[in-house]
Amino acid sequence: HSSIYPNPTKGIFTIRTDANNIEIEIYSILGELLLKKQIVGGLRKIDLSRQSKGIYFVKLKHKGKIEQRKLVLQ
């Protein structure tokens, strides 16, 4: 299980997860891949402050499972 906060965000947000090794992908509303990272620990700060305001999708991949969350950038 994972959480993303704050959401909506002004640009910098945190992904918190119980999983130890997880892959994060962040996509624009048009499906463009903006960021791909590995989280080894349980917390990771992500900075999207250079991106346009709008809706983004965060995909969390762990052991074949995919969680998708909507993130609002204000």
SVG drawing of the C-alpha trace seen along z (x, -y; Angstrom):
<svg xmlns="http://www.w3.org/2000/svg" viewBox="-7 -26 24 36">
<polyline fill="none" stroke="black" stroke-width="0.4" points="0.0,0.0 1.2,-3.5 0.2,-7.1 1.0,-10.4 0.8,-13.6 0.1,-16.5 -2.4,-16.0 -3.2,-18.5 0.4,-19.7 2.2,-22.9 5.0,-20.8 6.9,-18.9 5.2,-15.8 6.1,-12.7 5.4,-9.1 5.2,-6.8 5.1,-3.0 5.3,0.2 7.1,1.9 10.9,2.0 11.7,1.7 9.2,0.0 9.4,-1.7 7.7,-5.0 6.5,-6.4 4.9,-9.8 2.8,-10.6 1.2,-13.7 -2.5,-13.7 -1.4,-13.1 0.4,-9.9 3.9,-11.3 6.4,-9.7 7.9,-12.6 9.8,-10.7 10.9,-7.2 12.6,-6.3 13.3,-3.4 12.4,-3.8 14.5,-1.6 13.3,-2.9 9.8,-3.7 9.8,-7.5 10.7,-9.6 10.2,-13.3 9.4,-14.2 9.7,-17.7 7.3,-18.5 7.4,-22.2 8.8,-22.8 5.8,-21.1 2.5,-22.8 -0.4,-22.9 -2.8,-20.1 -3.5,-16.4 -0.7,-13.8 -0.8,-10.0 1.6,-8.2 2.2,-4.5 3.7,-2.4 5.1,0.9 6.1,3.6 6.4,7.4 4.1,7.4 1.4,5.3 0.6,1.8 -1.1,-0.9 -2.1,-4.1 -2.9,-7.3 -4.1,-10.7 -2.0,-13.7 -3.2,-17.3 -0.5,-20.0 -1.8,-23.5"/>
</svg>
